[in-house]
């Protein structure tokens, strides 16, 4: 009689080398895909998009930095894009309501109200007071809108 190793019929066969390699490759691919999605989310999330109707309908559009607390409404104008009419520091009445933060540079569409400036309400956005971080992309969009 020959001695044979007893194999239980209910025990699974050990995984083959080929199936292990496939599992490792699939895991590596899934990890790379997850990293790629995370990088896309970080670098492309929330791009600045200017409201065309608000920009075109505003008598003034400035690039300016919020000086002091937003409740004071003080903006140091770097450039006025439409008429080159505003310079220095101006007061914007509803700047705090627009969500401005101290020390940040924004593209701000403005209207004149009596003797003060106000952020122009955005049409088709429920009258929202939209101001935009002055990123290079926002500046390119602004230049394109004003060129037409």
QUIFEN-V67687 format. One record per backbone hydrogen bond with DSSP energy under -0.5 kcal/mol. NH is the residue of the N-H (numbers start at 1). CO is the residue of the C=O. E is the energy in kcal/mol with one decimal. If there is no record, write none. Layout:
# QUIFEN-V67687
nh | co | e
NH | CO | E
NH | CO | E
This chain:
# QUIFEN-V67687
nh | co | e
4 | 2 | -0.6
7 | 5 | -0.5
8 | 6 | -0.6
11 | 8 | -1.2
20 | 16 | -1.7
21 | 17 | -2.1
22 | 18 | -2.1
23 | 19 | -2.1
24 | 20 | -2.5
25 | 21 | -2.6
26 | 22 | -2.6
27 | 23 | -2.3
28 | 24 | -2.4
29 | 25 | -2.4
30 | 26 | -2.3
31 | 27 | -2.3
32 | 28 | -2.5
33 | 29 | -2.4
34 | 30 | -2.3
35 | 31 | -2.2
36 | 32 | -2.5
37 | 33 | -2.3
38 | 34 | -2.1
39 | 35 | -2.4
40 | 36 | -2.2
41 | 37 | -2.3
42 | 38 | -2.2
43 | 39 | -2.5
44 | 40 | -1.8
45 | 41 | -0.8
47 | 44 | -0.5
52 | 50 | -0.9
55 | 51 | -2.3
56 | 52 | -2.9
57 | 53 | -2.0
58 | 54 | -0.7
58 | 55 | -0.7
60 | 110 | -1.9
62 | 108 | -2.6
63 | 79 | -2.8
64 | 62 | -0.6
64 | 106 | -2.4
65 | 76 | -2.0
66 | 104 | -2.1
67 | 74 | -2.5
68 | 66 | -0.5
72 | 69 | -2.0
73 | 69 | -0.6
73 | 70 | -1.1
75 | 90 | -2.7
76 | 65 | -2.9
77 | 75 | -0.8
77 | 88 | -3.2
78 | 63 | -3.1
79 | 63 | -1.7
81 | 61 | -3.3
81 | 79 | -0.5
90 | 75 | -2.7
92 | 73 | -2.8
92 | 90 | -0.5
93 | 91 | -0.6
93 | 117 | -2.7
95 | 92 | -1.4
96 | 70 | -0.5
98 | 94 | -0.9
98 | 95 | -0.7
99 | 96 | -1.6
100 | 95 | -1.4
103 | 66 | -2.4
104 | 101 | -1.6
106 | 64 | -3.0
107 | 132 | -3.3
108 | 62 | -3.4
108 | 106 | -0.6
109 | 107 | -0.5
109 | 130 | -0.5
110 | 60 | -3.5
111 | 118 | -2.6
113 | 116 | -3.4
116 | 113 | -2.5
117 | 91 | -1.3
118 | 111 | -2.5
120 | 109 | -2.2
122 | 128 | -3.0
123 | 121 | -0.6
125 | 122 | -1.3
127 | 122 | -1.2
128 | 122 | -0.5
128 | 125 | -0.8
130 | 120 | -0.6
130 | 128 | -1.0
131 | 129 | -0.5
132 | 107 | -2.3
134 | 105 | -2.3
135 | 133 | -2.3
139 | 135 | -2.3
140 | 136 | -2.1
141 | 137 | -2.4
142 | 138 | -2.4
143 | 139 | -2.5
144 | 140 | -2.2
145 | 141 | -2.5
146 | 142 | -2.4
147 | 143 | -1.3
148 | 144 | -0.8
148 | 145 | -0.5
